[in-house]
Amino acid sequence: MVSGGEFVVKFPKFDSVDYSIEAKFLDFINAFSPPINMQKVKLHAADNSFIVFYGVKGTPLSELMNLSQTQKNDITKQLAKFLKLVHSLKLDIGGKSLSAEIDSYKERYGECSSFFNRHLSKEEKAILDFLMLEYFSKERKSLGEKIVLCHGDVWNPNILIDEVGKIGIIDCANAGYYEEATDFCFYDKTLRNLLLDHYGADDVLRQKVEFKYAMSVIVSPKYIVELEGEDAAVKNYLPLIREVISKYKAIRD
């Protein structure tokens, strides 16, 4: 990051990283004059060894504590307008079907087993097994599949708020075609519901988001332990996982 985010240079951490997807998405979306601040591609190395953006300045939403209801309303109203634009567009880019997404969740859930064995009771783990391996899969498929172009990684660290309150969004590397619930799964329930309200979501989409949110919370240790450590996962995400267990426990019983 250069000059407080005025320019951003990214280098791949893994051989599988392909910046051409991010560059293609950004170039495409910026042609439609999006209603929020977005990065613009300055230079993309032909060998994919790096990419340079004109950055988005602002404070990450993840660092803004005690937001007022008015601030949350304004943030989600701007974001909903952006998502309506993105979800309406067509771009020649890859993605993932609902079935493939569910399989991916199940795989990540399996990779969290040792964490759950250390921190949950056998009864709690049994409820998660039922939810992740049976219930959510069946229920999500019963709601139908609607695939749309998505940002693919909408969450607090990727949303920036500038000095006048305008939002920006970064990290478009996961952009592609996914199930329509993909871009709504804030961990903050108020943000999640306000975003759905401003988007004009119907009851089906709202239920899809609630199931996807629950699945995302359950597999969160897969990433949080790697990024922030196990203590952070236990402190900040285990309570959310237990909320999911409590909410759906009666279904299994």
Secondary structure, 3 states (H helix, E strand, C coil): CEHHHCEEEECCCCCCCCHHHHHHHHHHHHCCCCCCEECEEEEECCCCCCEEEECCCCEEHHHCCCCCHHHHHHHHHHHHHHHHHHHHCCCCCCECCHHHHHHHHHHHHHHCHHHHHHHCCHHHHHHHHHHHHHHHHHHHHHCCCCEEEECCCCCHHHEEECCCCCEEECCCCCCEEEECCHHHCCCCHHHHHHHHHHHCCCHHHHHHHHHHHHHHHHCCHHHHHHHHCHHHHHHHHHHHHHHHHHHHHHHHC
